[in-house]
Amino acid sequence: MKATDYIKTEMGMSMAWVSGLMADIADVPLTAPTPNGGNHPWWTIGHLVYSESNILRCYVLGEENPLVEWKDIFGIGSQPSADGAGYPPMSELLEKFESVRAETLAYVDSITDADLDKASHAPEESAEYFGTIGKCLAILTTHLAFHGGQIADARRAAGRGILVA
């Protein structure tokens, strides 16, 4: 298996998993994942969409993030709003979730394994995690899975049963 095929497989599996979790909790998207709060699903999906767009467009392609207007509400350092005030509608976030991931997968389809070692456009201080195209794409596989766990915890906090054991 080529490295790019592995990346696409991981991205497909994590996308399917998170999409299933979101579909099941769409009626209560402000549910905190713990009794002490945390990243509720509405913020989490917005954060995932904004971050993936930022990594692909800015760090990989060297372009401006088309979702830059979401930086303050979903970017690094933002905090979930307990009432969802100021968030785009969930339907818009879920549509963007699909379209941004499709853009990422199309990009992965367009490169070779050798391209994974090319330098990214990430800031120098972020090179440890984002310094190459391969590192940027690797983060996108783990980032979705990490935050997917928060959505799974929010489902349980909302009283939902186990989807996959």
NORBEL-V766792 format. One record per helix or strand. SS is the DSSP state (@ for helix, = for strand). FROM is the first residue (numbers start at 1). TO is the last residue. Records with the same first field share a line. If there is no record, write none. Layout:
# NORBEL-V766792
SS = FROM-TO, FROM-TO
This chain:
# NORBEL-V766792
@ = 3-28, 41-60, 68-74, 90-110, 113-117, 124-130, 133-157
= = 34-34, 37-37, 119-119, 132-132
